[in-house]
Amino acid sequence: MNQENNNAQDNSNPLYNGIVNALQLMRPAAVLGIKGLMKLGEKTKTLTAYAREEFEDLVAEAQFERMKQQIDEEQKE
């Protein structure tokens, strides 16, 4: 088992070098992907806040219309 660990840390091991090189090559793409996800999260948060505000406005308008209708009906009686 110790020999396997030593081989994994040995810089002359082609598998180790290949993995290290692959990780180094993928790092910029990973950073770019994470930045994109963060921007998407910000946009989603903004869109959600906008949609919530619009929904609250619709509810308030519906409540007003309902109250107005009830008052009109009471005045007719």
C-alpha positions as YAML, in Angstrom:
chain: A
units: angstrom
residues:
- id: 1
  name: MET
  ca: [0.00, 0.00, 0.00]
- id: 2
  name: ASN
  ca: [2.81, 2.45, 0.85]
- id: 3
  name: GLN
  ca: [4.48, 1.60, -2.42]
- id: 4
  name: GLU
  ca: [1.30, 2.55, -4.30]
- id: 5
  name: ASN
  ca: [1.18, 5.91, -2.50]
- id: 6
  name: ASN
  ca: [4.83, 6.54, -3.30]
- id: 7
  name: ASN
  ca: [4.21, 5.76, -6.97]
- id: 8
  name: ALA
  ca: [1.22, 8.14, -7.06]
- id: 9
  name: GLN
  ca: [3.41, 10.96, -5.72]
- id: 10
  name: ASP
  ca: [6.40, 10.13, -7.92]
- id: 11
  name: ASN
  ca: [6.75, 12.76, -10.65]
- id: 12
  name: SER
  ca: [8.19, 10.17, -13.04]
- id: 13
  name: ASN
  ca: [4.91, 8.24, -12.99]
- id: 14
  name: PRO
  ca: [3.23, 8.89, -16.39]
- id: 15
  name: LEU
  ca: [-0.28, 8.43, -14.95]
- id: 16
  name: TYR
  ca: [0.41, 10.98, -12.22]
- id: 17
  name: ASN
  ca: [1.88, 13.44, -14.73]
- id: 18
  name: GLY
  ca: [-1.06, 12.94, -17.07]
- id: 19
  name: ILE
  ca: [-3.58, 13.61, -14.32]
- id: 20
  name: VAL
  ca: [-1.70, 16.69, -13.11]
- id: 21
  name: ASN
  ca: [-1.46, 18.03, -16.67]
- id: 22
  name: ALA
  ca: [-5.15, 17.36, -17.30]
- id: 23
  name: LEU
  ca: [-6.13, 19.17, -14.10]
- id: 24
  name: GLN
  ca: [-3.95, 22.14, -15.01]
- id: 25
  name: LEU
  ca: [-5.54, 22.32, -18.45]
- id: 26
  name: MET
  ca: [-9.08, 22.04, -17.06]
- id: 27
  name: ARG
  ca: [-8.63, 24.69, -14.35]
- id: 28
  name: PRO
  ca: [-9.33, 27.74, -16.56]
- id: 29
  name: ALA
  ca: [-12.44, 26.06, -17.97]
- id: 30
  name: ALA
  ca: [-13.63, 25.21, -14.46]
- id: 31
  name: VAL
  ca: [-13.09, 28.79, -13.29]
- id: 32
  name: LEU
  ca: [-14.94, 30.10, -16.34]
- id: 33
  name: GLY
  ca: [-17.80, 27.67, -15.71]
- id: 34
  name: ILE
  ca: [-18.10, 28.70, -12.08]
- id: 35
  name: LYS
  ca: [-18.10, 32.39, -13.04]
- id: 36
  name: GLY
  ca: [-20.89, 31.65, -15.50]
- id: 37
  name: LEU
  ca: [-22.89, 29.85, -12.85]
- id: 38
  name: MET
  ca: [-22.44, 32.76, -10.46]
- id: 39
  name: LYS
  ca: [-23.68, 35.21, -13.11]
- id: 40
  name: LEU
  ca: [-26.62, 32.92, -13.86]
- id: 41
  name: GLY
  ca: [-27.43, 32.86, -10.14]
- id: 42
  name: GLU
  ca: [-27.41, 36.66, -10.01]
- id: 43
  name: LYS
  ca: [-29.66, 36.90, -13.07]
- id: 44
  name: THR
  ca: [-32.03, 34.31, -11.62]
- id: 45
  name: LYS
  ca: [-32.20, 36.21, -8.34]
- id: 46
  name: THR
  ca: [-33.01, 39.44, -10.19]
- id: 47
  name: LEU
  ca: [-35.65, 37.77, -12.36]
- id: 48
  name: THR
  ca: [-37.23, 36.11, -9.32]
- id: 49
  name: ALA
  ca: [-37.43, 39.44, -7.47]
- id: 50
  name: TYR
  ca: [-39.03, 41.07, -10.52]
- id: 51
  name: ALA
  ca: [-41.57, 38.24, -10.93]
- id: 52
  name: ARG
  ca: [-42.43, 38.40, -7.23]
- id: 53
  name: GLU
  ca: [-42.99, 42.13, -7.40]
- id: 54
  name: GLU
  ca: [-45.23, 41.75, -10.45]
- id: 55
  name: PHE
  ca: [-47.21, 38.99, -8.72]
- id: 56
  name: GLU
  ca: [-47.66, 41.10, -5.59]
- id: 57
  name: ASP
  ca: [-48.90, 43.98, -7.77]
- id: 58
  name: LEU
  ca: [-51.43, 41.68, -9.44]
- id: 59
  name: VAL
  ca: [-52.67, 40.42, -6.07]
- id: 60
  name: ALA
  ca: [-53.03, 43.98, -4.76]
- id: 61
  name: GLU
  ca: [-54.92, 45.02, -7.88]
- id: 62
  name: ALA
  ca: [-57.24, 42.01, -7.64]
- id: 63
  name: GLN
  ca: [-57.91, 42.75, -3.96]
- id: 64
  name: PHE
  ca: [-58.70, 46.37, -4.80]
- id: 65
  name: GLU
  ca: [-61.06, 45.39, -7.61]
- id: 66
  name: ARG
  ca: [-62.79, 42.89, -5.34]
- id: 67
  name: MET
  ca: [-63.20, 45.44, -2.56]
- id: 68
  name: LYS
  ca: [-64.48, 48.02, -5.05]
- id: 69
  name: GLN
  ca: [-67.02, 45.53, -6.40]
- id: 70
  name: GLN
  ca: [-68.23, 44.69, -2.88]
- id: 71
  name: ILE
  ca: [-68.68, 48.39, -2.08]
- id: 72
  name: ASP
  ca: [-70.59, 48.94, -5.33]
- id: 73
  name: GLU
  ca: [-72.89, 45.99, -4.56]
- id: 74
  name: GLU
  ca: [-73.54, 47.27, -1.02]
- id: 75
  name: GLN
  ca: [-74.48, 50.71, -2.35]
- id: 76
  name: LYS
  ca: [-77.00, 49.19, -4.77]
- id: 77
  name: GLU
  ca: [-78.84, 47.47, -1.94]
...
